[in-house]
């Protein structure tokens, strides 16, 4: 046995990549099929495909834009807080503190371009780099020094003019010291005594004399929750001391992935009070708030505007699924919208009429479905009630003089006002009432069900402009043909499958999956056998369901054997033995009862091992081979 | 000394003692002087004022808290003393020594002796140089030996040196000083202020500043409060300070700095309550601003969750940063960990009538300890999902008994969402598994346990209106 095989044999699990069957080329280019019982024109199938593609790519262009902007927005916001904040004219010096909530510490902080008066430096401290105050201070001073030094060297000519003597002195000493100390730190001390620096706060203190610039330090504490809080507290206390220098401004950025109260609990009260003098909190996880979700939904509405409607059931589905997934909210939203759009175009023959030009292709096949539209029937009912001329109604129903076709075409160009109105409401909320934390999807849902007021009532500001936002949802005829819906649970099934209950259902109701009575075998006995017995796993699963959580194997086997349709199996074996010599020999060597015993045992073992692989029984768990343990609860 | 007394309140005795200890003549000045007092007792301020008034005393300041360990501390001592001497006697040409050479305590002695030696011939009378170590015990890596080294420093420097280094230590902790009590160091104690003194000091230090502050100025311009004299403004500020001290003294104790912070935080909102009417009516002003004095407001959370009340209770979105499914999973995990599996059938099954009472789970012995105090026990993921299914409320939209209700599931199924949420709980470390690496999560061999205490679970369950307590009543 070679080494690789041996290593493979030791593995607890394997990953198998099935080889994909190559699609037959040349046959079909598109995955859509002809609808209307196959009577749809190929041309129209292609048109549907094209239309779907247009909408899909348009939507995805915008989504990519929005997602890219999330990061840009965030960076802008952070540097706005850190650098553009008007300094409070508070007489007391204080940190400028920024708490990034829900941060995974990957948020980069960008320093604005250098200016001639202020030197900005970013010091990042991870929990590993912060075992104690001494190391934290050393690391940050080292960072400060090297970056200041780098800048100084790149602009040496300018600096030299300004501060010729001290700079050159200082450089010399640095170069010498660099070799001597070897601590990764440069300490220097020039003759004039004005630039005495070591790896402590005196570097900060003398920064102005050394480099001739004010200093703006940004401390980015990564993964704050993992830094020892006592150390952090002491470090802040040390930094606090440095604030007495007027040329210095210190920004503290805390990446927090728990919550504020955790921070508050762990830092001392005096530190908290000190931080509180000037602090901001920013929620950086893109799922927080509804801003980006709203934008994506809005762009979807814009994409399908004037073409498709969304049913309230569908929007409700969106809402509930998004609520169940707090981390990948946006991805989920995009996925659901995508899928619904795709399935709509896949199964609805009328989707071709989204482009009104295609009205020319409207023929008898479509009209048949058109008449059965609930909204249309409702409309006709209304006509009857109003005693409209029966001629007119009849011509509508029978499409005499293509009345129905014209009627339909007329409605194609009508717009459902709801998309536009949702936008209108959102605009008012943002621009006039300055409400930003609304959920556009929820708002849309409430618009659809006509309960906009109850949604908006939570903001007191709304009550003043109540009148402006009155809205009555209206039904448009034929709208169900152009609505994204989740009416047959297709979306929930496809996007959120229940692994195990699907498996169980298939085993219990195998006839749903396997064709019953359509067996292609022309063998009489085989058909009989097929009809009398479920697939072995299905048959066994029924027994399994009845059992207690611990099953005695022998009992299980006897029950299994006794419930098998003995006669059909024996008939089948009899018949096959004529063809298969192995079975024939098997028959010759054994009694009839023993044959059946052996066959059922083989089937039993097969089913047990299948169950084992499915993970619904535990075998060999307690070295007791008499029993097998169930590990499944029905419907979970 | 009366000058200093004017600047420093309630420290007459201490200032007097200081001035008798600290003298320009090194012969009558002790080499070490310890000043003890807790934070906010005016040690630093008094010393600063003392040296400001007595400018002829050469003094240098060090803050050990910035220096972290003893080595930079000693280097800083060498550096500051050398720099100070150089700037004081600028006309004397002396060689420079590198303070960074001071890597051992004896090198500090050598450094200082060499340094002082250079001035020996230039000085006629011997002089004192005072080194103030402000907050000696705030040095991060303080050990017991360091203070010994410093208080015996003067013994190692030549006695006939014209320059004598006198060190003043301010120290907060009495226990620290007691350790060195056998050395008979001169000690000045700064006792804590009492409440009246604090009020006076705060009024003295802050009142003027508050009057000149921006918010008040703005308010006065806005509200056209023009018929007010300076004294009346002063009255408002003094009144405010007194109110703060009275309201929060029981919370802060005699800690001036926290009272100072509270004054800073609350002044602006207090000013906002001022109008023409209550300007001269302290009681009315107090009444309208009563909310300020009821809470300390010194938490960062105080003004953070402003969006809380805007969220409707029925909203399905996150309240605890977890989705409802996650919350129920967490509760189910807690139940699995702390409730014995043999009770499951009686607690969760709707067919409990099949077997009720002791018969269903055997004779029940009362637990001796509340299981909540014990380690969480392990459970399999299937049990978790079963409990989850039992407790998760599914709101059926169709009416009971109608045809449509047949289509709807009455129970929550474990679909991908449930597993996603379980994975999320695991990555948040709210639930844990027995194996940590390469887990096949759905394998029945993997055992799970809950990783949060009762408090969090009860908080979570409250947020979804689920009474998890009822499952644990029997066990207590």
Interface residues (C-beta under 8 A of the other chain):
Chain A: X12 X13 X89 X90 X91 X92 X99 X102 X132 X133 X134 X137 X187 X189 X191 X193 X196 X198 X199 X200 X201 X202 X234 X237 X238 X241 X242 X259 X260 X261 X263 X264 X269 X270 X272 X273 X274 X275 X276 X277 X279 X281 X319 X320 X321 X322 X323 X324 X325 X326 X327 X437 X439 X442 X458 X459 X492 X495 X496 X497 X498 X499 X500 X501 X615 X618 X631 X632 X633 X635 X636
Chain B: X63 X65 X66 X67 X68 X69 X72 X75 X76 X79 X82 X83 X86 X87 X96 X98 X99 X100 X140 X141 X209 X214 X257 X258 X261 X264 X265 X298 X299 X300 X301 X304 X307 X310 X311 X312 X315 X316 X317 X318 X321 X322 X323 X324 X325 X326 X380 X382 X383 X385 X386 X389 X411 X413 X414 X415 X416 X417 X420 X421 X424 X438 X440 X442 X443 X444
